[in-house]
Amino acid sequence: MRAMIRQATVATLLLGSTLLAGPASAQMFPPLTDSQRLVQLEPPSKRPVHMVLDTDTFNEIDDQFALVYALISPELDVQAVYAAPFLNARSTGPEDGMERSYEEILRVLDKLGVSAEGLAHRGSRRFIADPATPEESPATRDLIARARKHSPGNPLYVVAVGAITNVANALLIEPSILPNIVVVWLGGNGHQWPDQREFNYRQDLHASRTIFDSGVPFVQLPCTPVVTHFATTVPEMEAHVAGHGAIGDYLLKIFEDYHEDHFAWSKVLWDMTAVAWVVNHEWLPSVLRHSPIVTNDYTYSFDERRHLIRVVYFLHRDLIFRDFFTKLQKQGER
């Protein structure tokens, strides 16, 4: 019965979805049929999952946790880590944010005892000003090369937890890689949320629009009101992260240093959830939705003729943290 309901739901969603409604730029990308896209949008079943991580690692502290989580998870084969640009109080501009993120990636890898050679790559120096002139970078070159080695039947999972500039640039430079990748992005808010002024989404509107319009197989983890529930506290970090190797002590330190007053304070570790979806999608249930239209005023418009994407609508917070703490403890014992 549940299978019949699921088939009926998919059939309903497919009505009218063969037409890719969007700007003319979407026409440059190789089209996928609905059937092809639905296959790509099924959660990964082969282990380990081939993936790359695109991260604005110095933006705050959740990226470091996500990077560690990915590297210590045997379910994943992390083939590359890309530094993404960002602009906030911790950087003077997108390029500076990318460079600081690259340096933070190196610090985390060093504390894990992982070589950065061939693994860590600098990304875009600026946000996309014109999709007609994408920026090439070590990250885009590496992503294109790795995607070409994969196929629709064995896709490369591109897990992005910052402004999605690097990924959009790679797609704009080499659209032919689109069928070979699945993009898993923590970005934007829920589709019914009043605005989309979420940090990752709003920093590079052209990049966000490229991902939603391109037709690339795409899994979205909305920040508010979904991932906002993935919070933890200093006492929990002290109990389950401290003492588990150099990396455990480092993660506790940056967590404690992030906020002066720890009384009744918790911190959302946003980016870990994107990694968690690839580790075990059952912890983050999702549904198929028509890809929204990115407007210039940081909202969504909707057209049910658009292609389908997968959208996470809930998360089992405790199961994800239990998995991370268990793996970190084993890592610290090595």
DAHU-V509991 format. One line per field, one symbol per residue. ss: DSSP state (A for helix, B for strand, O for the rest). Layout:
ss->???
This chain:
ss->OAAAAAAAAAAAAAOOOOOOOOOAAAAAOOOOOAAAAAAAAOOOOOOOBBBBBBBOOOOOOAAAAAAAAAAOOOOBBBBBBBBOOOOOOOOOOAAAAAAAAAAAAAAAAAAAOOOOOOOBBOOOOOOOOOOOOOOOOAAAAAAAAAAAOOBOOBOBBBBBOOOOAAAAAAAAAOAAAAAABBBBBBOOOOOOOOOOOOAAAAAOAAAAAAAAAAOOOBBBBOOOOOAAAOBBOAAAAAAAOOOOAAAAAAAAAAAAAOOOOOOOOOBBOOOAAAAAAAAOAAAOOBBBBBOOBBOOOOOBBOOOOOOBBBBBOOOOAAAAAAAAAAAAAAAAAO
